[in-house]
Amino acid sequence: MWEQYIIYGIIFYFVGLFLSGLLVLFQKKFQNATKLFVLANVVGFTVGIIYFTQFSGQHIILMDVEWFFHFAPQLHAISAVFFTVLCGVSALVGVYSLQYLSLYKETYNPSMVASLMAFFVLGMQGVLISHETFSFLFFWEVMSFSSFFLVLSDRKSESIKAAFLYLIMTHIGASAILAGFLILGKGSLSFDFDQIQNASQNLSVVSQYFVFLLFLFGFGSKAGLVPFHVWLPEAHPQAPSNISALMSGLMLKVAVYGFIMIMLEMYHIPRFAALIVIFLGLLSGLVGVLYAVIERDIKRVLAYSSIENMGIIFAMLGLAMYYLSQNVHEVIAYGLIAFTMFHAINHALFKTALFLSSGVIINRVHTKSLDAMGGIAKVMPIFSFGFLIVILGSLPLPPFGTFYGEWGFIQSVISLLRSLHDAPYDIILLLSTLVAIGLIGGLGIFAMIRIFGISMLGLPHHSIDKRSEKTDILLIVPIIILGMTVLVLGIFAQPIILQISVYIQSFATASNISPQPMNITSIFVAVIVFAIGSLVYMINKIVLKNHKERKYHTWDCGQPIDVSMQYSATAFSAPIRFFFLTFIGREKTIRSEAIVETNPWIRKSFFALYLRPIWIDVLYAPITKGLFIVAERVRLIQSGRIQYYILFLLFALIITLITAL
């Protein structure tokens, strides 16, 4: 009975998403379509909860349409985790969008954004339930094209440029995924995912390397791995804030899901390929967090922070692959994948909340520059509290869920170090990983403190819209719910991670391994943290109740503090920028000129700092130049003579026949 409810519920969910996408095309008001979008996602979230309570770990075939490319969508334990999270987060983003799109009805077309948002979520969910090549790639394209149009919603030149960069990168990645599936399926578009293991087993070692690298590039470029990340800090900031939240919080997790499934289904992953994943993951983490520290555009900071977190996730997956490829330390390896999924869930929650928060902030100060922010906490105390919860939830600090994902990574590395004795190369690898994760975590805390401190505290650098905070209730409530959910996940992290580990091992061949327990009890940690906080509060209120404090405005040597005396976002990150100067890449302009030509001693100075990622000049500019050179040479065959074109077709036919024999 419950299985039928789940099937009907998912069908209703997809029909509801589809209708909400079409509804705005027949009426001018987008609110009704967005409400249907929220309702559909609430139903989907409910279905996901029912699945975990009634059919945890089982495969449910939703339908079987044999004549349509063997279309047979399925729901299983891993896809259900992402499906449920995506439904819950999308419902909250829908509530946020009800007011957000009304505020920006002059900038965007609210009806079009609401319609494309529904199809965007539909595409992501379609990827999660797909079980064969054709439907997977079809929904992947729905996800990609809908997000492409959402990026250029405001029709500005910067948005159009960012959108086309995103479109190019995402389709190069999609082509790599298609090529990998075609090689595994021997040219079949109806290749079933259950056949991946047998198909990869029949490949040569070189072919296994090639196929895996295709998938790594395809899913890695979608996830924003360095050096395939150039589209992410350009596209995410240009999209509306509710769409930025969906792209960074959810779309990147769809890429993670695809990579995890390929990793679990393939028969053998070469050891060297796992090292590449670890290297790209750590590199992405370092590059992402460094630019998150020094960037001044709040949405670009959050975009680079996503690159950092995707780097951590792929580093964890790479380390798990490294030991699974050797059939050793399987308990720790599967535990690493469980920690990865838990970290991905938390990232979906807090990064969505951070981008939604950026929308609230930008709407109040009308700028994305951190240097022009400040003092928002005085105008919006409730929002600032919610934003603080989200900021803390994004950091690897207990008792929030993000702490346990990264703590599990560190715990696994330490456990591996203890078990290795005669493997110097593995010890070097693990120590390097541990050091890199420590650096990334420390800089990540620095970056998030910078965002909150500069934007919320101090005096405002820019005029703030001081309308009542109650008018933004639909914007603030989803942010607080997402932040508190990260806290709840942290409190119950231990049983959740153990259950996810069981789900993952159900996909492993002949795996009867007991899940690796966490060496830290999350509920106990939460109790200790709350007990210490309550104790400090009681001491302050009871023991020190007679302590008198004089409240007076802040001053400096008797002079009142003004905005010019405060730290700016640029000054706050100056030490980090100076230390990593050669690695970051920047252009600095200093110009001085006399105010009066006859008096050279009284001058005015001009300073400008432009951050230019080195990847553009080192990697992409040479590739672009080479492509233009090749295009110029190839253009010679476009002579306009039909005889030449027929000859080219003949050569292509001959080569095709020879290859097919």
N, C-alpha and C positions, 0 to 999 in steps of 0.2 A: 504493500500500500504506500509506504513512504517513498519507495522508488518512483512510483507514478507521480506523486506530489512533486518530487524533485524535477522530473522530466517536464511536467506541465509548468512548473514554476520557472524553469530556465527558458522554455519556449515563450511564456508570457513576458519574461524579462527582455528577450531579444525583440519580440514584437513591439513591446512598449518603447524600447530605444528607437526602433525604426520609425514608429509612428510619431514619436516626439521630434525626430529629425525632419519628418515631412510636414508636421502640423503647422510650423511657422511659415511654410510656403503658401498656405491657404488663408492665413489670418495675419494681421499686422502685429498683434501683441505676441511677444515672445514668452510672457509669464506662464501661460497655460502649457505651452510645450515644455518649459523648464520644470514646472510642477510635475508633469507626466514623467520627465526624465528622473526627477528625484524619487517618485513613486516606484518606477521600474527598478531603480537601484536598491531601494529599500527591500523590494521583493527578492531581488537577486541576493542581497546580503542575508536575508532570512533563509533562503534556500541553501546557501553555503553553510549556515549554522546547523540546519537540519541534517545536511550531509555528514558533518563531523560528529553529530550526536547519534546518528542512525547507521551510517554506512562508512565510517571512518576507514580510509585505506582501500576501499573497494573501487573497481572500475564500473562506471555506469555508462552504457551506450545510449546516447540521447535519441538517435535515429540512425537508420541505415538506408541510404539511397544509393543502391548499387549502380544504377545507370548513369549517375552524375559523378563521374570520376571517383567512384567508390566512397562517396561522402558519408562518413560515419563519425560525427563528433562525439567525444567522450569526456567524462569528468572523472578524474582520479585524484589521489591525495595531494600531489604536488600542485597540479593545476587548480584544484579547489582552494588551496591556501591563497594563491594569487588572485583567483576569481573573487573570493570573499572580501579580501582586502580592497580590491579594485572597486567592488560594488559599494562598500562602506564609504571609502574616500570620495568616490564620484558623487554619492548622494549629498555629502557635506559641501562639495564644490558646487553642486547644483543649487543648494540653498544660498550659498555665497553669491552665486551668479544672479540670483533674482534681484538683488540690490546693486551689485557691481555694474551690470550691464545697463541698468537705469541711469547710473551716475555718468556713464561714458557713452550715452546714446548719440552724442554729437561726434564722437571720435570713431566709434565702431558702428556697424550695422548690427544691432542686438539680435534681430531675428536670424540673420545669417550665422552669427557666432554661435547662437544656441543650437541651430540645426547642425552645423559642422561639429560642435562639441558632442552631440549625441552620436553621430556617425564615427567620430574619433574613438569614443568609448566602445562602441559596437565593434570596431575593428580590433581594438586591443583584446576584448573578451573573445572575439572569434578566433584569434591566434591561440588563446589559452585552451579552448576546447577542441581545436583542430587535431586530427590524428592522421592526416595524410598530406602529401606535398601540396596538392592543388589548393585545398581550402586554406592551408597555412599561409601560403604566399598570397592568395586572394585577400584574406583579411589583413595581412601585413601591408598590402598596398592600400587598402581602405584606411588603415591607420596612418600611413605615410602621407597620402594625398590630402586627407582631411586636415591633418596637422600642418601641412604645407600652406593651405589656404588660410588657416587660422593665424599663422605667423604674420602674414601680410594683411591682417585685418584692418589696420589703420591706413593702408595704401601709401605710406611714406616711402621715400627712396631707400632709407636704411632698412626698413622692413622687407621690401621687395628683394633687395640684395641678399639679406640674411636668409630669406625664404628659399631663394634659388640655390644658394650654397647648401642649405639643408637638403633640398630636393636632390641635388647632384650626389651628395655624400650618401644619403639614404638609399638611393637606387644603385649606386655602386656596391653598397653593402648587400642589398637585396639580390643583386646579380651573383654575388659570391655565394650567398645561401642557396640560390637556385642551382648554381653549378655544383655545389656540394651534394644536393639532393639528387641531381641528375646522374652524377657519378655513382652514388650509392644505389640508385634505382635503375641503372643501366639505360638511362634515357626515358624512363617512365615518369609521367606527371602524376600518376595515381599511386605513387610509392607510399606504402604504409609505414608508420614510425616503428611498428613492432618488428619490421624487417631490417632495421638499421643494424642490429647486432650481427645477424647472419651476413648481411651485405658487407659490412666493414671487415668481418672475419675473412672474407674471400679476397680482399684487396691485398696488394703487395705493401711492403713497409713504406715505400716511397709514396704510393697512392694514399695510404693512411695519413702520412704527414700532410700531403697536399690537401686532402679533404678536410682534415681538422683545421688547417690554417685558413681555408676558405670560410669555415664556420666561425673561426675566431675573428677574422676580419669583418664578416657580415654582422655578427651579433655585437662585436666589440665597437664597431663604428656607430651602431645604433645606441650603445650604452655610453658612448663618449670617451672611450679609452684613448689615451695619448699614444701615437700621434694622429689618430683619426678623429680627434675631438674638435677640430677647428669650427665646425658648424654650431656646436652646442652653446658657447658663450655669445654667439651672434644671434641665434634664433630664439633662445629662451627669453632674453630680455625684451625682444621686440614684440612678442606675443602679448595679448591681454593677460593680466596677472592670474586670472582663473585658469587660463589655458597653459600658462607657464607652470602652474602648480600641477596640472595633469601631465604635462610633458616630462617634467623633472621628477615628480613624485611617482608616476605610474608607468609612463611609456618606457623609461629606462629599465623598469623591473620586468617588462615583457621581454626585453632583450636578455636580461639575466635568466629568466625562465627558459627561454629557448636554448641558451648555452648550457644550463644545468641539464636539460633533457637530453641534449646531444651527448654531453659528457657521461651521463648515466647509461645511455643506450648503446654507445659505441663499444665494440668488442675490446679494442685495445687502443689506448692513447699513448703515443710514443713519449718516452721520458723527456726528450729534449723539447717537445712541444709544451709540456707542462712547465718547464723552465722559462719558456717564452711568455707564458701566461703570467707567471710570478713576476717576471721582469716588467712587463707592460703594466701590471697592476700596481706595483710599487712606484714605477715612474709616473703613472697617472695620479696616484695619491700625492706624491711630492709636488708635481707641477700644479695640480688642482689647488692644493692648500696654499702654495706660495702666491698664486695669483688671487686667491680668495683673501689673503692678507693685505695685498697691496692695491687691489682694484678699488675704485671710488664709486662706481655705479652699483647700487645695492642689488639689482637683479643680476648683474654680471658676477658679483661676489657670490651670490647663491648658486649661480650656474657653475662656477668653478668649484664651489663646495660640493656640488653633485659629482663632478669629475673626481674629486678626492674620494668620496664615498664609493663610487663605482670602482676606483682603483683598489680600495681595501677589499671590496667584495671579490674582485677577480684575483687578487693576491691570495685570498683564502681558498678560492676554488682551485687555483693553480697548485697550491701546496697539497690540497687533497688529491688532485690528479697525479701529482708527482709520486705519492706513495701508493695510490691505487694501481698505477702502472707497473709497480714492482711487486704487487700483491703482499705488501708488508704494512703493518700498522693500520689495518683496515678500520679498526674501531675509532682511532683518532681521525682518520680520513673522512669517514662518514659523519663523525661529530663535527668536523670542520664545515661540511656542507650544510649541516643543520644550523650551525652558528651563522653561516652565510645567509641562509633564508631568513633567519630571525632578524639579522641586521638589515636585510632588504625590506622586511615588513616595517621595521621602525623608521627606516629612511623614507619609505613611502608616506608615512604619517607626518613626520616632522618636516620633511622638505616641502610637502604640500602646504603645511601650515605656514612655513616661512615665506613661500611665494605669495600665499594669500595675505600674509601680514605686510609684505612689501606693497601690495595693492592698496591696503588701508593707509600706509604711510605716505605713499606717493600721492594719493588722493587728497591728503591733508596739506602737504607741503608743495605739491605740484612740481616736483623735481625728483630725479632718480639719483642725484649726487649726494653721497654721504657727507661731503664737505659743507653742504647747504642745509643739513638737518640739525636737530637738537631740540630739547625741551618738549618733546611730544608727550612725555609721561605726565606733565602738569595739565595738559589739555585732555588726555585720554587715559586716566589711571587704570580703568578696568582692562582696556586693550593692552596697556603696557604690562600689566600683571600676566595676562594670557601670553603675550609675546615673550616675557621672561620665562614662563614655563616651557614654551616651545624652544627657546634658545638653550635652556638647560637640558631639555630632552634631546637636543641635537649633539650634545657633548658626551664623551665617554665617562660619565660620572654617575655613581649610584644615587638613588635607586631607579633611575630611568632605564628603559629597555636598551637604548643604544650602548650603554656600558657593558651589558652582558654579551652582546655580539662581539665586540672588540676584546673583551676579557676572555671570551672563549677562544679567540684566535691566539692570544698570548698564552693562555693555559695550554693549548695544544702544542704550540712551539716549544714551551718549556718541557712538556711531557716527552716530546720527541728528543730534545737535547739530553734528557736523563737516560733515555733508552739507547742512545748511540754511543759507541765506544771506538770502533775501528772504521769510522766513516768520516774522514776529515772534510771532504767536500760537502757532505750534508751538514756538518756542524757549521761550516762557513756560511752556507746558504741560510740556515736557520738564524744564526747570529745576525747576519746582514738584514734579514727580514725583521727581526725583533727590533733592531736599531731604527730601521726605516719607519716601522709602525709607531715607535715611540716618538720620533720626530714629527711624523704626520699628526699624531694625536695632540701633541703639544701646540703645534702651529694652528691646528683646528680650533682649539680652545681660544687661542689668541684672536683668530678671525671672528668667532662668534661674539666674544666679549666686545670687540671693536664695533660690530654692527649695533649691538644693544646700547653700549655706552654712548656712542656718537649720536645715534638717532633719538634715543629716549631721554637722555639726561642732559644736564647743563642748560645753557641759554640757547634759544633758537637762533640759527644763522639765517633763517629765511622766515617769511611770514607764514603763519600756520592758520588754517581754517579752524576757527574755534566754535563751530556749531556743536550742539549737544551730542554727547556720545551715544545717547539713546537712539539717535537717528541711524546709527550704524550697527544696530543690534544684529542684523542678518549677516553682517560681515564679521563680527567679533565672535559670535557663538560657535561657528564651525572651527575657528582657530583654537578656542579654549577646549573644545571636545577632542580635537586631534592631539593637542598637547597633553591632556589628561589621559588619553588612551596610551600614549607612550609611557606614562608613569605606571599605569595599570599593567601593561605588558612587562615592565621592569619588575614589579612586585611578584608576578607569577611567571617569571622568565624560566625558572628551572623546569617545571612540568611541561611548559609549552615546547621548550627546546628538545626535551626527551621525546615528546610525541612526534615532533617533526623528524627527529632522527629515525624513529620507527618507520615513518612514511617513506623516507629516502631509502632505507635499507630494503623496503619491499620491492624496489626497482632493481636491486642488485641481484646478480645471478648467484643462486645457491648461497645466499647470505643469511646465516643464522647467528648473527653477532649481536650480543647484548649492547644496547646503547651506552655510550660513554657518559657516566654521570658527571655533572658539574661539581667542582670542588668548593663551591660556594653556594649557600642557600639564599636564594633571592628574597624570600619572605623574611628571613631572619635579618638580612641586610636592611631591608625597608623598615622593619621594626626598630632597629638600632638607630637609623638615620632620623626617623620621626621622633624617637624617644629623646635623642640628643637635642633636636630642634625644640621639642616641648620643654625640656629641662632649661635650656637657655632662656626661653620665653618666660617661664615661671620665675626664674631667678631675677630676670629684669623687672618683672611686674610685682613680685612679692618681696624679695630680699632687698632690692634696690629701689623700692617704691618711694622712699624719701629722698632719693638722689635728685638734686635740682639741676636742671639744665637751662642755660640762657639761650634763647633762640634769637639769632640775629643774622642779617644777610651776610653773605660771604664777601670778604674784602681782602685787599692785597696792600700791605703797608699803609693802611688807612684810606686807600682809594677803592672805590667800588669796582667790582669785576665787570668787564664787558666781554662781548663775543670775541674780540680780537685776542684776548688772553687765553682762550680755551684751546685745547688740543683739537686739531682738525683730523679727519680720517687719514689724510696724506702724511701729516706729521706723526700720527700714532704708529704708522707702519714703517716709518723711515729707517729704524735700525735693521729690520728684516730686509727691506729693500736694498740697503747698503751692503749687507752681508752676502746676499745672493745676486749681486749686481750683474755679473757676467752671465748668470744662468737665466735671469728673468728677461732681459732685453728691454731697453727703454730709450726714448729720445728726449733729451732735456734741452730746452732753449732758455738762455739768459740774455736779455738785451737791456742796455742802459743808454739813456739819452738825456741830454741837457734839457731842462725845462725852458730856459732862456738861452738862446744861442750865444749871447755875449758873456754868459756866466757858466763855465763848464763844471763848476763845483757843486751846484745844486742840480741834482739829477733825479729822474724817475726810472724805476727798474721794472722790467717785465719778465715774468718767469712762467714757463709752461712745461709740463711733464706729460709725455705721451707714452703709454705702455704699448709696445709692439711685440707680440709673442715671436720668439725666434723660430718657431715652426714654419711660419709663413715664408721667411727668407731662406731658411736652411733646406726645407723639404718641398713645400708646395710651389714656391716660385720657380725653381728649376724644372719641376714636373710640368708646370703650365707652359713654360718656355719651350720645353721639348715637344709638347703636344702641338703647339702652334707651328713649330718647324716641320713636324711630320704632316700636319694638315696642309701646309703650303706645298709640300712635295706631292701629297696624295691628290691635291686639287688639279694637278696636271692631267689626270685621267679623265677629268670632266671636260671632254673636248667638244661635246655636242654631237658627235658622230654616232649614229645608232649601230654601225658595224662594230665599233669598239665595245659597246655595251653588250651586244650579243656574244662577242668573243669572251668577255669577262664571265658571262653567265655560263658559257660552254666550259671554261676552265673550272669554275666553281662546281659544275655538275660532275666533271671528271674526277675532281679531288674528292667529292662526296662519295661517289661510287667506289673509288679505291679504298677510302677509309672504311666503308661499310662492308667490304669483302673480308 
